[in-house]
Amino acid sequence: AKLRIERKTEIQSFDVLIVGAGIAGLSAAEYLVKNEIKNVAVLEAKQRIGGRIYTRFVNGNPLEMGAQWIHGAEIVNNVFNLAVQNRLINDEPCETLYGPALLPGGKFVNTHLVNQLFKEMENIEKVKRDDSLEMEMEKEFETIAENFATKDRDVLKKVFNFYKIQKMFDEGDELNKITSKSDYLAYPCDLDITGGLNRLVDAIAFNIEELRILKNHQVLNIDYSESNILVKVKTGDEIKYFKANFVICTVSLGFLKENSASLFTPRLPERKLTAVNRLVFGRGVKIFLFYSNPFWKKNNLLKLKLGLSDEDYAKGYNDWVYRVGYFEEVVDCPNVLLTTVFGDVAKEVEPMNEFEINKKLTNLLRNYTSDYTLPKADQIIKSEWITDEFVLGTYSAPGIDSDAGDFDIIGESLPDSESPRLLFAGEATSRTHYSTMHGARESGVREAMRIVDQIQRDYWKC
């Protein structure tokens, strides 16, 4: 059924409407405004902007509940360049896996052994095959293990199981759900910005008039059946309608998976829906542990890695504590540790009470350090992206049955590329930089450029 309104209703008209004030939507708006397309509005369902960039301040210190790193301190990374321009980067070191590796019972793993394994694994990750990422990594590990002394292989396998948990964090979900084939293009050096990523969001929003960003405006439907697109919006208890020549939709892949049937009129083409369903939208939880009296010295833990047996790794499909692979110092908060849980069990952690999480993580730390006097954390704070109705997960990855082209298909304009009216941006539309802030920013600029080109073509047709 069409959304078109029968009765007389006041409708605001815009040249461009952007759905979502994450980094993709804000970057699109910024580009349009800078190119003299001023009649633009950004519709944001929440009371805040930034999307999956969300800096929460606790005792004056910034905690990144969502995106945390600039993936690539390189001039080809638009987010890195933006951070440099706005003097947001100081002398932060590249994020690494440095730090001790432990086995249960307080057993240290030889650092040289750990580093050698990681180096070998990074080399094989460049190989693209048809298996799941987990199966491919397991096969390659068997080959690598032959280069190590027999006496070291049991310990090596336990460190490898940590590496798989770390890889789940990188990819966003269980490795058996993700293909080893990918066109992802990695840049060297992950940077953890001090002072809060919210400053990055503010730097983009500064170039957009505040009146153009409409918070608490939840888009219910986008009717693109005619050249003027009609958008139905809920704000508080009120329903509003907007018209636009162009709409850029930047909602998350998780939101698309859950809501595409009701969000678009007419229904999205099967080709696009298939691509949406074949990609994975990750499930993960960040957990911050606060201590009034930290039991570590600054830069002593860095990233404390936990090696685990095959048996314990297998338990992780049903028990979330076996998907905790590390505890990491938080750059801006010297009394806080960060850990994460990704995969099938992550959804169990979000609704759990902090007392239960604290108890399990404390027992884990005590078991690995062999210090049963370690204190419980004074406070636990966790992210809640899986249950966030406007996000429903973390970030995208190529599913086991997907093709790299699926990212492109989600990003295709409707009705077609020759006459784009409904456009799509967001990290899940980036074939080479999915799951990243720079992928999201690139995609927003890409679609804004497409609109600028189309407006110029339409002008010369007149």
Secondary structure, DSSP 8 states (H G I E B T S, - for coil): ------S---EEEEEEEEE--BHHHHHHHHHHHHTT---EEEE-SSSSSBTT--EEEETTEEEESS--EEE--STT-HHHHHHHHTT---S--B----S-EEETTTEE--HHHHHHHHHHHHHHTT---SSBHHHHHHHHHHHHHTTS-GGGHHHHHHHHHHHHHHHHHHHSS-GGGBBS-------S-EEE-TT-THHHHHHHHTTS-GGGEETT-EEEEEE-SSSSEEEEEEETTEEEEEEEEEEEE---HHHHHHHHHHHEES---HHHHHHHHHSEE--EEEEEEE-SS-SS-TTTSSEEEE---HHHHHHTTT-GGGG--EEEEETTEEEEEEEEEESTTHHHHTTS-HHHHHHHHHHHHHHHHT-TT----SEEEE---SS-TTT-SS-EE-BTT--THHHHHHT--BS-TTS--EEE-SGGG-TTTTTSHHHHHHHHHHHHHHHHHHHHHHHHH-
